[in-house]
Amino acid sequence: MKKTLIAIGMLTFATLTSPAALILDEPFSYPDGPVAGPGTVTGDLWITHSGTTGQVDVVSGKVNVNQAESEDVSRALPGAPYSGVTNLYASFVINVSGLPTGSSYFWHYRDLGTFNFRARIFLSTTNVGTGSGKFRVGVANGGNVPVYIPTDLDLNTDIKLVVRLVNGTNTTLWINPPSESTMANRADATDATPAVPIHFVCLRQSSGATGVGVLTLDDLKIGTQFSDVQTPGGPPSISGLVNTSIPANTNTGPMPFIISDVETPADSLVLSAISDNPTLVPNNPANLSFGGSGENRTLTVTPAINQQGTANIQVIVTDGDNLSATNTFTLTVGAPTISSIPNQIAPVGQPLGPINFTVNDSETPPGSLSVTATSSDQTVLPNANIGVQNLGGPNRALWLTNAAAGVATVTVTVSDGTFNIPTTFTLTAHPDVGLVLGDDFSYPDGSVITNSGFFWNNHSGTTGQLQVVNGRLELLGTQTEDVSAFLTNFPYAASGGYVFYARFVVNYKTLPTASGVGEYFAHFKSFTTDFRARVFATTNGAAPGTYRLGIANGGFITAVFPQNLQTNQDYVVITRYNLATANDSALWVNPASESSTHVIASDLTTPVTIYSYAFRQNTGIGGLQVDNLKIGSTFNQVFLSLAPQPEPLQITRVGSDVVLSWTNPVFKLQAAPVVTGPYTNVPGALNTGYTNPLTGSQRYFRLIWP
């Protein structure tokens, strides 16, 4: 029989002005079957808003979410829309039986469309010990950069989550909070997103590199106050202790964690700790030592002398009603370390290497550590095509030769004979399909749509606004038309392992005006509204009168290229988009080669099928012209070298020194004893300032384009 929970008591959040109300009580007490579509067991209370209809189903009074499926479903909130000062509170119980394959959200609100999602709740193994079989929950306001609660959670365990959405923009997530004020087991989203009217609550399934895992969800409640969805009181709460690794014969130092309770003052809560490996960590106060006061406590773990291994440490907090809560973490003592290895991208058949990394250990000489590497896909990258080279001491290198198009996860493991510690990275081997789009915009002045013979087409905004002017495409922040052109032999599915490089020349006439990350003006596009490898322009962080360019995989969290760019000056912009992972977008400005300085986007998004490339006009982009667009499979297919603009070398006297600086970091500073040379690079000289003493022999300086 289903249990019905009745919220009692009242706890008012400071900014809430609407009265308490339970908006939705969804216990999923339906017969087994699909929640939406033909044969629905919910009477069409739930609808499909994306993916394959009929996949999300109810079994034994709980709804199933599975990363092997694609359907996303919504239920309309009674009394919707909710906006303004009406805050929303939700609670539900999840039970995760299969770990997520990435970082992805499974629950959220949305407006009347299928794009504006708010209060996204994520599952991930981020920062959880490898092989631990645990996961974490996190929250984002509207993007794909969540904040995670630092508590490792177990599979096959009921976990109650409570979500608060304030003014439609600020989201908080708790794990079974005893009160709304508790800071234990809590995360507050930090990404910026505008408010939208909330009409639906949604369940989402996602597969591939961002799979949500396998879980059930039950007892969904939504209200306008905390007490509508969560009964204050009950057991205490504890959080913050996470898996930790230390060298042998050391201790952890004070590890902070938080405890709280409604009925019992924090100073009166009782703490205890138990080690499941007393040989490594004896169950003595000297080895498990508490500190701190109030809600903020610490635990210092001191292993026994000359011991190595692992111990699960269970920390228990007990309140005055003899109710308790636990936080369990794993302590690893004496394990070696291995540095992270960035994701790799290469055309099919192209060798990669050396890919350098380091290993280390406090108990074993680094040169004696063994390193092995394996591939998850023997077709894409056979194990025989992986070479590991010992460069001496802690230094190692990998050599890879892929054999077929696709994506393989490479696991590199360091062993000291006791521990095997892995790190992973992704290799994308992509087919070379050559050039798939090119345009020098050599059309008569006028609409790019009509004058290109409809090579370009409108996909948003007022048709005919986007103009060709003197052989260049002119984008203005005062206009709304967005245009796109199909890639040759489209579509390109993410499963094909494709990687595309896009190049164009940009010349900004008026600075972007959008605040923060700025606005995007170019991107790859699916058949609908999925935009990838978005190119942004902003004045944020740039010197007065200049701007900077940045890139995002699919959202609004940008990686910004660290160079101030001048108006009325041409720059070559090259971007890279990895269709297979969707999360390796890169941007270069005036590069000399693919190894030149570039930035890689950090926001998370999902792979989509790509049809076209697009340019976008919107308030905030400023005024700019683009030219010489080319899209291909490799960097060299689209590479273009512009003659650099003259770069002034600025000289400032500071006391008995002179400081030399310049704007463009790509230029290198060289020095010579006489004006005719020979000139050599000045080691360590950066464009932000190189100090040269006035004393000593004379030297001549110059800037050179690499």
C-alpha positions in Angstrom: 0.0 0.0 0.0 1.2 3.5 -0.8 2.1 5.7 2.1 0.5 9.1 2.2 2.6 11.8 3.9 0.8 14.8 5.3 2.9 18.0 5.8 2.4 19.6 9.2 3.6 22.8 10.7 4.5 26.1 9.1 7.8 27.7 8.1 7.8 30.9 6.2 10.5 31.9 3.8 11.4 35.6 4.0 10.5 36.7 0.5 7.4 34.6 0.1 4.2 36.7 -0.2 1.7 34.1 -1.4 -0.2 31.8 1.0 0.7 28.2 1.6 -0.8 25.8 -1.0 -0.2 22.3 -2.1 -0.3 22.7 -5.9 0.4 19.1 -6.9 0.4 15.8 -5.1 1.5 13.0 -7.5 2.0 9.6 -5.8 2.1 7.7 -9.2 -0.4 5.3 -7.8 -1.5 4.1 -11.3 -1.6 0.7 -12.9 1.7 -0.4 -14.6 2.1 1.2 -18.0 3.2 4.3 -19.9 2.5 7.7 -18.3 2.0 9.5 -21.6 0.8 8.7 -25.1 -1.3 5.8 -26.4 -2.5 3.5 -23.6 -1.5 6.0 -20.9 -2.3 4.9 -17.4 -2.5 8.5 -16.1 -5.5 9.6 -18.1 -3.3 12.0 -20.1 -2.3 14.0 -17.0 1.3 13.6 -18.3 2.3 14.4 -21.9 5.3 13.8 -24.0 7.2 16.9 -24.9 10.3 15.3 -26.4 11.7 11.9 -27.5 9.9 8.6 -28.2 6.4 8.6 -26.7 5.4 5.7 -24.4 8.9 5.0 -22.9 8.4 6.6 -19.5 6.3 4.1 -17.5 5.0 3.4 -14.0 5.9 0.1 -12.4 4.7 -0.8 -8.9 3.6 2.7 -8.1 6.9 4.4 -9.1 7.8 6.1 -12.3 11.0 4.9 -14.1 13.7 7.1 -15.6 16.3 5.3 -17.8 19.2 6.6 -19.8 18.6 4.0 -22.4 15.4 5.8 -23.4 14.7 9.3 -24.9 11.2 10.3 -23.9 10.7 13.4 -21.7 7.3 14.0 -20.1 5.5 17.0 -18.5 2.6 17.5 -16.2 0.7 20.8 -16.2 0.7 22.5 -12.8 -2.8 23.4 -11.6 -3.2 27.2 -11.4 -0.3 27.8 -13.8 1.5 30.0 -14.7 3.6 30.7 -11.6 5.9 33.7 -11.8 6.9 36.8 -9.9 6.8 36.5 -6.1 5.2 33.0 -6.1 8.0 30.7 -5.0 7.7 27.0 -5.7 8.8 24.1 -3.5 8.9 20.5 -4.6 9.9 17.2 -3.0 10.2 13.7 -4.4 11.9 10.4 -3.6 14.4 8.9 -5.9 16.1 5.5 -5.9 19.1 5.1 -8.3 19.9 1.6 -9.4 22.3 2.5 -12.3 25.0 5.1 -12.2 24.8 8.1 -14.6 27.3 8.0 -17.5 27.9 11.8 -17.2 26.4 14.8 -15.7 22.8 15.3 -16.7 19.5 16.5 -15.3 16.4 14.3 -14.9 13.8 16.8 -13.3 12.9 20.4 -14.0 10.2 22.9 -14.6 9.4 24.5 -18.0 7.3 27.2 -19.6 4.9 26.6 -22.5 7.9 25.9 -24.9 10.4 23.0 -24.8 13.5 25.1 -24.4 13.3 27.2 -21.2 13.9 24.8 -18.4 14.3 25.9 -14.8 15.4 24.3 -11.5 17.3 21.5 -13.3 18.2 18.6 -10.9 21.3 16.6 -11.9 22.8 13.2 -11.2 26.6 12.6 -11.6 29.6 10.7 -10.5 31.5 14.1 -10.5 34.1 14.2 -7.7 33.1 10.8 -6.5 35.8 8.2 -6.0 36.4 6.1 -9.1 34.9 2.7 -8.7 33.1 3.7 -5.5 29.6 2.9 -7.0 28.3 6.2 -5.5 26.8 9.4 -7.1 25.9 12.9 -6.2 23.0 15.2 -6.8 23.2 18.8 -8.0 21.2 21.8 -9.2 21.3 24.5 -11.9 19.0 27.4 -12.3 18.6 27.0 -16.1 21.9 25.9 -17.6 24.2 22.9 -17.6 26.7 23.9 -14.9 25.3 22.5 -11.7 26.4 22.9 -8.1 26.6 19.5 -6.4 25.9 18.7 -2.8 29.2 17.3 -1.5 27.7 14.0 -0.2 28.3 10.7 -1.8 25.1 8.7 -2.2 24.5 5.0 -2.4 22.7 3.0 -5.1 19.4 1.2 -4.4 18.6 3.6 -1.5 15.5 5.9 -1.2 16.7 9.5 -1.1 14.3 12.4 -0.6 15.1 15.6 -2.4 13.6 19.1 -1.8 13.8 21.9 -4.4 13.1 25.6 -3.9 12.7 28.0 -6.8 12.6 31.7 -5.7 11.3 34.3 -8.1 11.7 31.9 -11.0 15.5 32.4 -11.0 17.3 31.1 -7.8 17.2 27.4 -7.1 18.2 25.5 -3.9 18.4 21.7 -3.5 18.5 19.8 -0.3 18.7 16.1 0.7 15.9 15.5 3.2 16.3 18.8 5.1 15.1 19.0 8.7 14.3 22.7 8.1 14.5 25.3 5.4 17.3 27.1 7.1 19.7 24.2 7.2 23.0 24.4 5.4 23.6 20.7 5.6 23.2 18.6 2.4 22.4 21.7 0.5 23.4 23.3 -2.8 22.5 26.7 -4.2 22.7 27.1 -8.0 25.0 29.9 -9.3 24.3 30.1 -13.0 22.5 33.2 -14.2 19.2 32.8 -16.0 16.1 35.0 -16.5 12.8 34.1 -15.0 10.1 32.5 -17.2 6.4 31.7 -16.3 6.3 28.1 -15.0 3.6 25.9 -16.5 4.9 22.3 -16.2 6.9 20.0 -14.1 9.0 17.6 -16.1 10.9 14.3 -16.1 13.8 13.9 -18.5 15.7 10.9 -19.9 19.1 11.4 -21.5 21.6 8.9 -22.9 25.2 8.7 -24.1 28.0 10.8 -22.6 25.4 12.6 -20.5 23.2 9.7 -19.4 21.0 10.2 -16.3 21.5 6.6 -15.1 18.6 4.4 -14.1 16.2 5.4 -11.3 12.7 5.5 -10.0 10.9 8.6 -8.8 8.0 8.7 -6.4 5.9 10.9 -4.1 6.1 14.1 -6.1 4.7 17.2 -4.3 4.8 20.8 -5.3 3.6 23.7 -3.2 4.2 27.4 -2.4 5.9 26.9 1.0 8.5 24.5 2.5 5.9 23.0 4.8 3.7 22.0 1.9 6.3 19.5 0.7 8.5 18.7 3.7 7.7 18.2 7.4 10.1 20.2 9.5 11.8 18.2 12.2 12.6 14.5 12.3 16.2 13.1 12.3 19.2 15.5 12.2 21.2 16.2 9.1 24.9 15.7 8.3 26.9 16.4 5.2 30.3 17.4 3.7 32.5 14.4 4.4 33.7 13.0 1.1 36.1 10.3 -0.2 39.7 11.3 0.7 43.2 10.0 -0.2 46.3 10.7 1.8 49.9 9.4 1.9 50.9 6.8 4.5 52.0 8.1 7.9 50.1 11.4 7.6 46.6 12.5 8.7 43.7 14.1 6.9 43.9 17.3 8.8 40.6 18.8 10.0 37.9 17.9 7.4 34.9 20.2 7.7 31.3 19.1 7.7 27.9 20.4 8.8 25.3 19.1 11.2 21.9 20.5 12.1 18.5 19.6 13.7 15.2 21.4 14.3 14.5 20.3 17.9 18.1 19.9 19.3 20.6 22.8 19.4 23.6 22.1 17.2 26.0 22.2 20.2 24.0 19.5 21.9 24.1 17.0 19.0 26.2 14.0 19.7 28.9 12.8 17.2 30.5 9.4 16.9 32.6 7.7 14.2 33.3 4.1 13.3 36.1 2.6 11.0 35.4 -0.6 9.2 39.1 -1.3 9.0 40.5 -0.8 12.6 43.9 -2.1 11.5 44.3 0.9 9.2 42.2 3.4 11.3 41.7 2.2 14.9 38.4 3.1 16.5 40.1 5.3 19.1 39.5 9.0 19.8 43.2 9.7 18.9 42.6 8.3 15.5 39.1 9.7 14.9 39.1 13.2 16.4 36.3 15.7 16.3 36.6 19.5 16.4 34.6 22.7 15.8 31.3 23.8 17.4 27.7 24.5 16.6 26.7 23.4 13.1 30.3 23.6 11.8 32.4 20.6 12.9 35.6 18.9 11.8 36.9 15.4 11.8 40.7 14.5 11.7 41.5 10.9 10.8 45.0 9.6 11.7 45.8 6.1 10.4 48.0 3.7 12.2 51.8 4.0 11.5 53.2 2.2 8.4 49.7 1.1 7.3 48.3 1.3 3.8 44.8 0.5 2.5 41.2 1.7 2.6 38.7 2.2 5.4 35.1 3.3 5.2 34.5 5.9 8.0 30.9 6.2 9.2 30.2 9.5 11.0 26.9 9.5 13.1 25.1 12.5 14.5 22.4 11.8 17.1 19.8 14.3 18.4 18.0 14.6 21.7 15.2 12.3 20.6 17.8 9.6 19.9 17.2 10.0 16.1 20.4 9.8 14.0 21.8 10.4 10.5 25.1 9.2 9.0 27.7 10.4 6.5 30.0 7.6 5.2 33.1 8.2 3.2 36.1 6.2 2.1 39.7 7.0 3.3 42.5 5.7 1.0 45.9 5.7 2.5 49.1 5.4 0.5 47.7 5.3 -3.0 49.7 6.7 -6.0 48.5 9.7 -8.0 48.1 10.3 -11.7 47.6 13.6 -13.4 44.5 14.3 -15.6 44.8 13.8 -19.3 42.8 16.1 -21.6 40.4 14.7 -24.2 42.0 14.0 -27.6 40.7 14.6 -31.1 42.3 13.3 -34.4 41.2 12.2 -37.9 40.9 8.5 -38.5 44.4 6.9 -38.8 46.3 9.9 -37.5 48.8 9.0 -34.7 48.7 11.1 -31.5 51.6 11.6 -29.2 53.4 12.3 -27.1 50.5 12.9 -24.7 52.4 13.8 -21.5 51.2 13.1 -17.9 52.8 12.4 -14.6 52.5 9.8 -11.8 53.7 10.0 -8.3 53.6 8.2 -4.9 54.9 9.0 -1.4 55.9 5.4 -0.6 57.2 4.2 -4.0 59.9 5.9 -6.2 57.9 7.3 -9.2 60.1 5.6 -11.7 59.1 2.2 -10.2 55.4 2.8 -10.7 53.7 0.7 -13.4 51.3 2.3 -15.9 48.9 0.5 -18.2 46.3 1.8 -20.6 43.1 0.3 -22.2 40.4 1.4 -24.6 36.7 1.0 -24.2 36.2 0.4 -28.0 38.6 -2.0 -29.7 37.3 -1.0 -33.1 38.0 2.7 -32.6 41.2 2.2 -30.7 42.6 -1.3 -30.2 44.7 -1.8 -27.0 47.6 -2.8 -29.3 47.5 0.8 -30.7 48.2 2.3 -27.3 51.8 2.9 -26.3 53.0 4.0 -22.8 56.5 5.5 -22.5 58.5 5.9 -19.3 60.3 9.2 -19.6 62.0 8.9 -16.3 60.9 9.8 -12.7 57.3 10.8 -12.6 57.0 11.6 -16.3 55.1 9.4 -18.8 53.7 9.7 -22.3 51.0 8.0 -24.4 51.1 7.3 -28.1 47.7 6.5 -29.8 46.8 5.4 -33.3 43.1 5.1 -33.9 41.7 2.6 -36.3 38.2 3.7 -37.1 35.8 6.6 -36.6 34.0 6.8 -33.3 34.6 7.6 -29.6 36.7 5.5 -27.2 37.2 6.1 -23.5 40.9 5.5 -22.6 41.6 4.4 -19.1 45.2 4.9 -17.8 46.0 3.2 -14.6 49.0 3.6 -12.3 49.9 0.9 -9.8 52.2 0.7 -6.8 51.6 -3.0 -6.3 48.9 -2.3 -3.7 46.6 0.2 -5.4 45.5 0.6 -9.0 44.4 4.3 -9.6 42.9 5.1 -12.9 42.2 8.3 -14.9 40.2 8.5 -18.1 39.9 10.7 -21.1 38.0 10.5 -24.4 39.5 10.0 -27.8 37.3 11.1 -30.8 38.5 9.6 -34.1 36.6 11.5 -36.8 36.2 10.8 -40.5 37.7 13.4 -43.0 34.7 14.5 -45.1 36.6 17.5 -46.5 35.1 20.9 -46.8 31.3 21.0 -46.2 30.6 24.8 -46.5 32.3 27.8 -47.9 31.2 31.4 -48.7 33.2 34.6 -49.4 29.9 36.6 -49.6 30.8 38.0 -53.0 27.2 38.9 -53.7 25.7 42.3 -54.7 24.7 44.5 -51.8 21.4 43.5 -50.3 19.6 40.7 -48.6 21.9 37.7 -48.2 19.0 35.4 -48.7 17.9 36.6 -52.1 21.3 37.6 -53.4 22.8 34.3 -52.5 20.1 32.5 -54.5 18.7 31.1 -51.2 22.0 29.4 -50.3 21.3 31.2 -47.0 17.8 31.0 -45.4 15.9 32.7 -42.6 15.3 30.6 -39.5 14.2 33.3 -37.1 13.4 37.0 -37.0 12.4 39.5 -39.8 13.3 38.1 -43.2 15.5 40.3 -45.4 17.2 42.3 -42.7 20.6 40.5 -42.8 22.5 42.3 -45.6 25.7 41.8 -47.6 27.7 45.1 -47.7 30.8 45.4 -49.9 31.3 41.7 -50.1 30.9 41.0 -46.3 27.9 39.9 -44.2 26.9 42.7 -41.8 25.4 41.7 -38.4 23.7 44.4 -36.3 22.3 44.4 -32.8 19.4 46.5 -34.0 18.0 43.7 -36.2 16.5 40.3 -35.5 17.0 38.1 -38.6 19.0 34.9 -38.1 20.1 32.9 -41.2 21.6 29.5 -41.7 23.1 27.5 -44.6 23.0 23.7 -44.9 26.3 21.8 -44.8 27.1 19.7 -47.8 25.6 16.1 -47.4 23.8 17.1 -44.3 22.7 15.8 -41.8 25.7 14.8 -39.6 24.6 12.6 -36.7 26.5 12.6 -33.4 27.0 8.8 -33.7 29.2 9.3 -36.8 32.0 10.7 -34.7 32.2 13.9 -36.8 34.4 16.9 -35.9 34.0 20.2 -37.7 36.2 23.3 -37.8 34.6 26.6 -38.8 36.6 29.6 -39.9 35.6 33.2 -40.6 37.1 36.6 -40.5 35.4 39.1 -38.1 35.7 42.9 -38.0 33.8 44.7 -35.3 32.6 48.2 -36.1 30.8 48.9 -32.9 31.4 47.2 -29.6 28.9 44.6 -28.2 26.7 46.1 -25.5 25.3 42.9 -23.7 26.6 42.6 -20.2 28.2 39.6 -18.6 29.2 36.9 -21.1 27.8 39.1 -24.0 25.8 37.7 -26.9 26.5 35.0 -29.4 26.4 35.7 -33.2 27.5 32.4 -34.8 26.9 28.7 -34.2 26.3 25.3 -35.6 22.6 24.4 -35.7 20.4 21.3 -35.6 17.2 21.1 -37.6 15.4 22.8 -34.7 16.6 25.1 -32.0 19.7 23.2 -30.7 22.7 25.5 -31.1 26.2 24.3 -30.6 29.7 25.9 -30.5 28.2 29.4 -29.9 30.6 32.3 -30.5 30.1 35.2 -28.1 31.4 38.8 -28.1 31.7 40.8 -24.9 33.4 43.8 -23.4 33.5 42.1 -20.0 37.1 41.9 -18.9 38.4 43.7 -21.9 40.3 47.0 -21.8 38.2 50.2 -22.6 37.3 50.4 -26.2 38.1 46.8 -27.0 36.2 43.5 -26.9 36.8 39.8 -26.5 35.5 36.6 -28.1 34.3 33.5 -26.2 32.7 30.1 -26.9 30.1 27.9 -25.2 29.2 24.3 -26.1 25.5 25.0 -26.1 24.7 27.3 -23.2 25.7 30.7 -21.8 28.8 29.8 -19.8 31.7 30.9 -22.0 35.4 30.3 -22.2 36.8 33.7 -23.2 39.9 34.0 -25.4 42.4 36.1 -23.4 43.1 38.8 -25.9 41.7 42.4 -26.2 40.5 42.9 -29.8 40.3 46.2 -31.6 37.4 47.6 -33.6 37.8 48.1 -37.3 40.4 45.3 -37.5 40.2 41.9 -39.2 40.7 38.8 -37.0 40.6 35.1 -38.1 38.3 33.1 -35.9 38.5 29.3 -35.9 36.1 27.2 -33.8 35.9 23.4 -33.4 32.8 21.4 -32.6 32.9 17.7 -31.6 29.5 16.2 -32.6 30.2 13.0 -30.7 30.7 14.6 -27.3 29.2 18.1 -27.7 31.5 19.2 -24.9 34.9 20.0 -26.5 34.1 23.2 -28.4 37.3 25.3 -28.9 38.1 28.8 -30.2 41.2 30.3 -31.7 41.9 33.9 -32.7 44.6 34.6 -35.3 46.2 31.2 -34.8 49.5 30.2 -36.4 48.6 26.5 -36.1 46.2 24.1 -34.2 48.6 24.1 -31.2 48.4 27.9 -30.9 46.7 29.4 -27.8 43.0 28.5 -27.7 40.2 28.1 -25.2 37.9 25.1 -24.6 34.3 25.6 -23.5 33.4 24.1 -20.1 29.6 24.1 -20.1 27.8 20.7 -20.5 25.3 19.9 -23.2 24.0 17.0 -25.2 25.0 15.7 -28.7 22.6 16.6 -31.5 22.5 16.0 -35.3 23.9 19.0 -37.1 22.4 20.4 -40.3 23.7 23.9 -40.9 25.9 26.8 -39.8 24.2 30.0 -38.7 24.7 33.7 -38.0 22.5 35.5 -35.5 21.5 39.1 -34.9 20.2 40.1 -31.5 20.3 43.1 -29.1 23.7 43.3 -27.5 25.9 41.9 -30.3 27.0 45.4 -31.4 27.9 45.8 -35.1 30.2 43.5 -37.0 31.1 42.1 -40.4 32.1 38.6 -41.2 33.7 37.2 -44.3 35.6 34.2 -45.8 33.5 31.5 -44.1 34.8 27.9 -44.5 33.9 24.7 -42.6 35.8 21.5 -42.9 37.0 18.3 -41.1 40.5 19.4 -40.1 42.1 22.6 -38.8 44.4 22.8 -41.9 41.4 22.7 -44.3 40.1 25.9 -42.9 43.3 27.6 -41.7 43.8 31.2 -42.9 46.7 33.4 -42.0 46.2 37.2 -42.0 49.1 39.6 -42.1 49.3 40.9 -38.5 48.5 44.5 -37.8 51.4 46.6 -36.5 51.7 46.1 -32.7 53.1 49.0 -30.7 55.7 48.1 -28.0 54.9 50.3 -25.0 57.8 51.3 -22.7 57.2 52.7 -19.2 59.9 53.8 -16.7 59.4 52.5 -13.2 62.2 53.6 -10.9 65.4 52.1 -12.1 63.7 49.8 -14.5 61.7 50.0 -17.7 58.6 47.9 -18.3 57.8 46.7 -21.8 54.2 45.7 -22.6 52.0 45.1 -25.7 48.4 44.2 -26.4 48.4 41.0 -28.5 49.8 38.0 -26.5 50.5 36.1 -29.7 53.5 38.5 -30.4 56.8 37.4 -28.9 59.4 39.7 -27.4 62.9 39.4 -28.8 66.2 41.2 -27.7 69.6 41.7 -29.2 72.8 43.5 -28.1 73.0 45.6 -31.3 70.2 47.0 -33.5 71.1 44.7 -36.4 70.8 41.5 -34.3 70.8 38.6 -34.0 67.5 38.7 -32.0 66.5 35.9 -29.7 63.3 35.3 -27.8 63.2 36.7 -24.2 62.4 33.8 -21.9 59.3 34.4 -19.7 58.4 37.7 -21.4 54.6 38.2 -21.3 52.6 41.0 -23.0 51.3 42.1 -19.6 54.7 43.4 -18.7 58.4 42.5 -19.0 60.8 44.4 -16.6 64.3 45.3 -17.8 66.8 47.1 -15.5 68.3 50.4 -16.8 71.7 49.3 -15.5 74.1 47.1 -17.5 74.7 46.9 -21.2 72.3 48.3 -23.8 69.8 46.0 -25.4 67.4 46.4 -28.4 63.9 44.9 -28.3 61.4 44.0 -31.0 58.0 42.2 -31.3 57.8 39.3 -33.8 54.8 37.4 -35.1 55.4 33.7 -34.5 
